[in-house]
Amino acid sequence: MKTLCHETTFLAFPVKLFQVGRGNFSVHYGKQIKDRLTYGQAATEYGACIMHTLACDGKLDNRERGEK
């Protein structure tokens, strides 16, 4: 059973989090799909995808300290 848990639609690319089963998650980011993730892996992946698309939208300054 695949259940949509959360979806961001306000960013350049959609980011979706699905629960596929107990302790089994899937993260979809644009055309990228990461399956068979644990809770921790899904949390990390989902956060990374959201931060990446925020940077693509120009909402984050992702330069390293000292980088111009």
PyMOL commands that place a pseudoatom at each C-alpha (Angstrom):
pseudoatom trace, name=CA, resn=MET, resi=1, chain=A, elem=C, hetatm=0, pos=[0.000, 0.000, 0.000]
pseudoatom trace, name=CA, resn=LYS, resi=2, chain=A, elem=C, hetatm=0, pos=[1.577, 3.276, -1.163]
pseudoatom trace, name=CA, resn=THR, resi=3, chain=A, elem=C, hetatm=0, pos=[0.334, 6.329, 0.738]
pseudoatom trace, name=CA, resn=LEU, resi=4, chain=A, elem=C, hetatm=0, pos=[1.230, 9.922, -0.121]
pseudoatom trace, name=CA, resn=CYS, resi=5, chain=A, elem=C, hetatm=0, pos=[2.352, 11.479, 3.179]
pseudoatom trace, name=CA, resn=HIS, resi=6, chain=A, elem=C, hetatm=0, pos=[3.450, 14.913, 2.012]
pseudoatom trace, name=CA, resn=GLU, resi=7, chain=A, elem=C, hetatm=0, pos=[3.971, 16.854, -1.196]
pseudoatom trace, name=CA, resn=THR, resi=8, chain=A, elem=C, hetatm=0, pos=[5.495, 20.239, -1.964]
pseudoatom trace, name=CA, resn=THR, resi=9, chain=A, elem=C, hetatm=0, pos=[3.881, 21.924, -4.945]
pseudoatom trace, name=CA, resn=PHE, resi=10, chain=A, elem=C, hetatm=0, pos=[5.066, 25.497, -4.410]
pseudoatom trace, name=CA, resn=LEU, resi=11, chain=A, elem=C, hetatm=0, pos=[8.654, 24.906, -5.583]
pseudoatom trace, name=CA, resn=ALA, resi=12, chain=A, elem=C, hetatm=0, pos=[10.280, 24.585, -9.025]
pseudoatom trace, name=CA, resn=PHE, resi=13, chain=A, elem=C, hetatm=0, pos=[10.035, 20.791, -8.885]
pseudoatom trace, name=CA, resn=PRO, resi=14, chain=A, elem=C, hetatm=0, pos=[7.514, 18.660, -6.974]
pseudoatom trace, name=CA, resn=VAL, resi=15, chain=A, elem=C, hetatm=0, pos=[8.862, 16.707, -3.993]
pseudoatom trace, name=CA, resn=LYS, resi=16, chain=A, elem=C, hetatm=0, pos=[6.729, 13.832, -2.679]
pseudoatom trace, name=CA, resn=LEU, resi=17, chain=A, elem=C, hetatm=0, pos=[7.097, 11.528, 0.320]
pseudoatom trace, name=CA, resn=PHE, resi=18, chain=A, elem=C, hetatm=0, pos=[5.295, 8.166, 0.250]
pseudoatom trace, name=CA, resn=GLN, resi=19, chain=A, elem=C, hetatm=0, pos=[5.033, 5.453, 2.877]
pseudoatom trace, name=CA, resn=VAL, resi=20, chain=A, elem=C, hetatm=0, pos=[5.072, 2.093, 1.130]
pseudoatom trace, name=CA, resn=GLY, resi=21, chain=A, elem=C, hetatm=0, pos=[4.921, -0.098, 4.234]
pseudoatom trace, name=CA, resn=ARG, resi=22, chain=A, elem=C, hetatm=0, pos=[6.066, -0.274, 7.831]
pseudoatom trace, name=CA, resn=GLY, resi=23, chain=A, elem=C, hetatm=0, pos=[9.496, 1.368, 7.884]
pseudoatom trace, name=CA, resn=ASN, resi=24, chain=A, elem=C, hetatm=0, pos=[9.533, 1.592, 4.058]
pseudoatom trace, name=CA, resn=PHE, resi=25, chain=A, elem=C, hetatm=0, pos=[9.440, 4.969, 2.313]
pseudoatom trace, name=CA, resn=SER, resi=26, chain=A, elem=C, hetatm=0, pos=[9.861, 6.442, -1.147]
pseudoatom trace, name=CA, resn=VAL, resi=27, chain=A, elem=C, hetatm=0, pos=[10.888, 9.980, -2.127]
pseudoatom trace, name=CA, resn=HIS, resi=28, chain=A, elem=C, hetatm=0, pos=[10.072, 11.379, -5.571]
pseudoatom trace, name=CA, resn=TYR, resi=29, chain=A, elem=C, hetatm=0, pos=[11.831, 14.526, -6.767]
pseudoatom trace, name=CA, resn=GLY, resi=30, chain=A, elem=C, hetatm=0, pos=[11.013, 15.518, -10.317]
pseudoatom trace, name=CA, resn=LYS, resi=31, chain=A, elem=C, hetatm=0, pos=[11.918, 12.382, -12.313]
pseudoatom trace, name=CA, resn=GLN, resi=32, chain=A, elem=C, hetatm=0, pos=[14.188, 11.008, -9.547]
pseudoatom trace, name=CA, resn=ILE, resi=33, chain=A, elem=C, hetatm=0, pos=[12.710, 8.219, -7.421]
pseudoatom trace, name=CA, resn=LYS, resi=34, chain=A, elem=C, hetatm=0, pos=[14.415, 6.767, -4.348]
pseudoatom trace, name=CA, resn=ASP, resi=35, chain=A, elem=C, hetatm=0, pos=[12.684, 3.599, -3.099]
pseudoatom trace, name=CA, resn=ARG, resi=36, chain=A, elem=C, hetatm=0, pos=[13.096, 1.220, -0.149]
pseudoatom trace, name=CA, resn=LEU, resi=37, chain=A, elem=C, hetatm=0, pos=[14.245, 3.922, 2.267]
pseudoatom trace, name=CA, resn=THR, resi=38, chain=A, elem=C, hetatm=0, pos=[14.189, 3.628, 6.028]
pseudoatom trace, name=CA, resn=TYR, resi=39, chain=A, elem=C, hetatm=0, pos=[12.590, 6.408, 8.067]
pseudoatom trace, name=CA, resn=GLY, resi=40, chain=A, elem=C, hetatm=0, pos=[15.983, 8.072, 8.615]
pseudoatom trace, name=CA, resn=GLN, resi=41, chain=A, elem=C, hetatm=0, pos=[17.049, 7.725, 4.994]
pseudoatom trace, name=CA, resn=ALA, resi=42, chain=A, elem=C, hetatm=0, pos=[13.730, 9.129, 3.774]
pseudoatom trace, name=CA, resn=ALA, resi=43, chain=A, elem=C, hetatm=0, pos=[13.954, 12.074, 6.172]
pseudoatom trace, name=CA, resn=THR, resi=44, chain=A, elem=C, hetatm=0, pos=[17.461, 12.886, 4.936]
pseudoatom trace, name=CA, resn=GLU, resi=45, chain=A, elem=C, hetatm=0, pos=[16.554, 12.473, 1.262]
pseudoatom trace, name=CA, resn=TYR, resi=46, chain=A, elem=C, hetatm=0, pos=[13.310, 14.453, 1.531]
pseudoatom trace, name=CA, resn=GLY, resi=47, chain=A, elem=C, hetatm=0, pos=[15.076, 17.313, 3.304]
pseudoatom trace, name=CA, resn=ALA, resi=48, chain=A, elem=C, hetatm=0, pos=[17.920, 17.331, 0.782]
pseudoatom trace, name=CA, resn=CYS, resi=49, chain=A, elem=C, hetatm=0, pos=[15.463, 17.442, -2.134]
pseudoatom trace, name=CA, resn=ILE, resi=50, chain=A, elem=C, hetatm=0, pos=[13.516, 20.317, -0.609]
pseudoatom trace, name=CA, resn=MET, resi=51, chain=A, elem=C, hetatm=0, pos=[16.699, 22.272, 0.093]
pseudoatom trace, name=CA, resn=HIS, resi=52, chain=A, elem=C, hetatm=0, pos=[17.981, 21.632, -3.445]
pseudoatom trace, name=CA, resn=THR, resi=53, chain=A, elem=C, hetatm=0, pos=[14.815, 22.905, -5.088]
pseudoatom trace, name=CA, resn=LEU, resi=54, chain=A, elem=C, hetatm=0, pos=[14.768, 25.920, -2.754]
pseudoatom trace, name=CA, resn=ALA, resi=55, chain=A, elem=C, hetatm=0, pos=[18.308, 26.701, -3.936]
pseudoatom trace, name=CA, resn=CYS, resi=56, chain=A, elem=C, hetatm=0, pos=[17.177, 26.244, -7.570]
pseudoatom trace, name=CA, resn=ASP, resi=57, chain=A, elem=C, hetatm=0, pos=[14.348, 28.707, -6.907]
pseudoatom trace, name=CA, resn=GLY, resi=58, chain=A, elem=C, hetatm=0, pos=[16.877, 31.219, -5.567]
pseudoatom trace, name=CA, resn=LYS, resi=59, chain=A, elem=C, hetatm=0, pos=[15.436, 31.088, -2.041]
pseudoatom trace, name=CA, resn=LEU, resi=60, chain=A, elem=C, hetatm=0, pos=[18.675, 29.846, -0.440]
pseudoatom trace, name=CA, resn=ASP, resi=61, chain=A, elem=C, hetatm=0, pos=[22.241, 31.045, -0.720]
pseudoatom trace, name=CA, resn=ASN, resi=62, chain=A, elem=C, hetatm=0, pos=[24.060, 27.724, -0.814]
pseudoatom trace, name=CA, resn=ARG, resi=63, chain=A, elem=C, hetatm=0, pos=[27.583, 29.062, -1.217]
pseudoatom trace, name=CA, resn=GLU, resi=64, chain=A, elem=C, hetatm=0, pos=[30.201, 27.813, 1.198]
pseudoatom trace, name=CA, resn=ARG, resi=65, chain=A, elem=C, hetatm=0, pos=[31.636, 30.229, 3.761]
pseudoatom trace, name=CA, resn=GLY, resi=66, chain=A, elem=C, hetatm=0, pos=[34.247, 32.410, 2.022]
pseudoatom trace, name=CA, resn=GLU, resi=67, chain=A, elem=C, hetatm=0, pos=[32.942, 31.511, -1.441]
pseudoatom trace, name=CA, resn=LYS, resi=68, chain=A, elem=C, hetatm=0, pos=[31.996, 34.469, -3.655]
for i in range(1, 68): cmd.bond("trace and resi %d" % i, "trace and resi %d" % (i + 1))
show_as sticks, trace
zoom trace
